[in-house]
Amino acid sequence: MPPMRTRYRDARTPRQRPAVGVVTVVLLAIVATGCAGGLGGSTAQVPCPSAIEAPVLYPGDSWTYQHEDGQRSAQRYDKVTEDGLLRGRGPKHDAEYYYDHAHTLRKVYSQGTWLTQETRDFPSIGHAELDFPLLPGRRGA
């Protein structure tokens, strides 16, 4: 199920500075209003932001997804592997998720087994979590 809202936390950025995820949430809010009107019912004109490219992921970073059904899932990254993938924790707490620099889930380690192709339990293997660059008005697959 595609996420409706996403929040990203860059562990290298101090909390008082807006993280990339704040821009993403604002972009999604602006996309919902079509960039014509202001946020929160304001009639002020809001310029459409330019494309948002995929941020580089580092250990300590996290994403929070809110799906269209209201359910939330979090993804946290804790280390870079020797093959250059970023290990993370996702919706299934007993599995390890491995992502590349383009935010594509490349493999999963679950119950003693390495999975490198999508399965019923892990349909996201081989697919990007978000389709970057994020653009106003663009819809995902």
N, C-alpha and C positions, 0 to 999 in steps of 0.2 A: 504494500500500500504506500503510495508516495506521500512524503511528508508535506504538511501544509505550512508550518513555520519551523525555522531552524535557528538555533543559537549556537555560536561558536565561542569558545574561550581559549585564548592563546596564553599559555602559562608563562611565557616570557614577558608579557605585557603587564605592567602594574594595573591593579583594579581601577584606579581613578581615571585611566584613559579608556575611551570606548574601544571595545574589541571589534574585530572584523564581523562577528556575528551580529552586533548591533546594526551595522550597516546592512547586513543581509536581511534582518527582520524589517528594517525601515524600507529596504528595497521591495520586499514582498508586500508590505503594507501599501506602498505607493503603487505597485503593480495592481493591487486590488482596487485602488481608486482611479486607476488609469492615468495617473500623473496630472490630471486636469484640475482636480479640486484639492484642497488641503486635507490634512489628516484630521480625524476627529470631527468631521462635519464642517470644517472651516471652508470658506469660499475663496481663500487665498490661493493664488496660482503656485504650484510646486513644480520646479523643473525636474525632469526625469534624470536620474543619475546615469552615469555611464556604466558600462559593463563591469561586473565584479569578477575578477579572476580568482581561481582557486588559491587559497592561502597555503603556504608551505606548512606542513604538519611537523610538530616536534613532540617528544615525550612530555607529558603533562598537559597537552592540549585536550579539549573535549568538545563534543557536539551534543546538543539536545534537540531531538526531533519531536514535534507535535503533529501527529497524523490527523487526517481529516475526521476520524472517528473520536478525536479528543485524547486518544491514548498517547503517552509519551515514552520515548526510549532515549537512553543516553549512550554515548560512545566515548570512551576515554582511551588515550594512547599512553603507553608507559615505556616503550623502548624501541630503538631501531635495531633490526636484526642484521646479521652479517651479510645477508643478500640485499640489504637496502630497503626492506619493507618495514613499515611501522606497525608494531604489535598493539592491539587494542582490545578493549572489552566492549561487548555489544549487548544486544537484548537477551541473549542466552548466556547466563553468567557462568556456565560450566565450559564455555568455549573461548578460544583465543582467535581473534580476527586479525588478518594481516593485510595492510593496505599499501598501495604504491603512492607515488607523489601526486598522481592525478585523482586521488581519493577513490580508486577502484579497489574493491575487495578482491584480492588475488588468491587467498587460501584461508582455510579455517582448520584449527586443530580442535577436535571434539572427541571425547571418549576414546582417546588413544589412537585416533585415525586422522590423517591429513586428507583434507578435501580440497580439490583444485578446480572442480566443476560444480555448477549449481546442482543442488539436491532439493528434495521436498522441504527439508528442515532449514536449508540455507540457500534460498533462491537468489540471493544477491551476489553470490560468487561470480566474478567476471564482469560485474556491473559497477558503474560509478554510483556513489551515494547521492551526489547532486550533479546535475549536468552543467558544468562550468563552460564558458562564463555565464553568470547570471545576468539576464537582460530584462528590462521592463517589457511586460506583455508576453514574454516567452513562456511557454508551458512545457513541462517535462513529458516524458513518454507515458 
